[in-house]
Amino acid sequence: MSSQRSTTTLWRPTGPVELELVRELDWRAWPPRLPEQPIFYPVLDEDYAIKIARDWNVVHDGCGFVTRFEVESEFLRRYPVQQAGGRTILELWVPAEELDEFNAHIVGEIQVVHEFR
């Protein structure tokens, strides 16, 4: 009998520096936040992630990437969905000090699904 864990798909727009750190973590975890980054923001809508990667990361970093990953749904219930603008601009706000625990609930690998230059 297999125990299937229900997962939720999340996206994260990212620049090349963060993406390289994810690669170094074998595509299984997000790197620790910098002191000036108290919150980790995965998003719930792929189009929103594309917009940030294309319109912000490309301008600031020269390229932008959209990643997709699965997290155990039960674990995510502790983070209320935050509406950061329009009705599809939805994020989770994960405090930096909880990122290790968040990473422990990622199921499978973090995948790059879009690249913008």
C-alpha positions in Angstrom: 0.0 0.0 0.0 1.6 3.3 -1.1 1.1 6.5 0.9 0.5 9.3 -1.6 1.3 12.7 -0.2 -0.8 15.5 -1.7 1.4 18.2 -3.1 0.9 21.8 -4.2 2.7 23.2 -7.2 4.6 26.4 -6.6 6.6 28.7 -8.9 9.6 30.9 -8.1 11.0 33.6 -10.4 14.8 33.7 -9.8 18.0 35.2 -11.1 21.2 33.4 -12.1 22.9 33.7 -8.7 20.0 32.1 -6.8 19.6 29.5 -9.5 23.2 28.4 -9.3 22.8 28.0 -5.5 19.8 25.8 -6.1 21.9 23.7 -8.6 24.6 23.3 -5.9 21.9 22.0 -3.6 21.1 19.2 -6.2 17.8 20.9 -7.2 16.3 19.8 -3.9 16.3 23.0 -1.8 16.3 26.8 -1.7 19.5 28.5 -0.4 19.4 30.5 2.9 18.1 34.0 2.6 20.5 37.0 2.8 20.2 39.2 5.9 18.2 41.8 3.9 15.8 39.1 2.7 13.6 38.1 5.8 10.9 36.4 3.6 11.0 33.7 0.9 8.3 34.3 -1.6 7.1 31.3 -3.7 4.1 32.2 -5.9 1.0 30.3 -6.8 0.6 31.4 -10.4 2.9 30.6 -13.3 2.0 33.7 -15.3 2.8 35.9 -12.3 6.2 34.1 -12.0 6.9 34.6 -15.7 6.1 38.4 -15.4 8.6 38.8 -12.6 11.3 36.8 -14.2 10.9 38.6 -17.6 10.2 42.1 -16.4 12.3 42.3 -13.2 15.1 39.6 -13.2 16.1 40.3 -16.8 16.4 44.0 -16.1 18.3 43.5 -12.9 20.3 40.3 -13.5 20.5 40.1 -17.3 18.4 36.9 -17.3 15.5 35.5 -15.4 14.2 32.0 -14.8 10.9 30.5 -13.6 11.2 27.4 -11.5 8.4 25.0 -10.6 8.4 22.7 -7.6 6.0 20.6 -5.4 5.6 21.0 -1.7 3.5 18.9 0.7 0.1 20.5 0.8 -0.5 19.7 4.5 2.7 21.6 5.4 1.8 24.6 3.3 -1.4 25.2 5.3 0.6 27.1 7.9 1.2 29.9 5.4 -1.8 31.9 4.4 -2.0 32.9 0.8 -1.1 36.6 0.4 -2.6 38.7 -2.4 0.2 41.0 -3.5 -1.8 42.8 -6.1 -4.4 41.5 -8.7 -6.4 38.4 -8.1 -3.7 36.1 -9.7 -0.8 37.8 -7.8 -0.7 35.3 -5.0 2.3 34.5 -2.9 3.2 32.5 0.2 5.4 34.4 2.7 7.8 32.0 4.4 10.0 33.5 7.1 13.7 33.1 6.4 14.2 31.2 9.7 11.6 28.5 8.5 13.2 27.9 5.1 15.1 24.8 6.1 11.9 23.2 7.3 10.1 24.4 4.1 12.9 22.8 2.1 12.4 19.5 4.0 8.8 19.4 2.6 9.7 19.9 -1.1 8.8 16.7 -3.0 11.0 15.9 -6.0 13.3 18.3 -7.7 13.1 22.1 -8.4 12.7 22.4 -12.2 13.5 25.3 -14.5 10.5 25.8 -16.8 11.2 29.2 -18.4 14.2 31.2 -19.2 14.4 34.8 -20.3 17.4 36.8 -21.6 
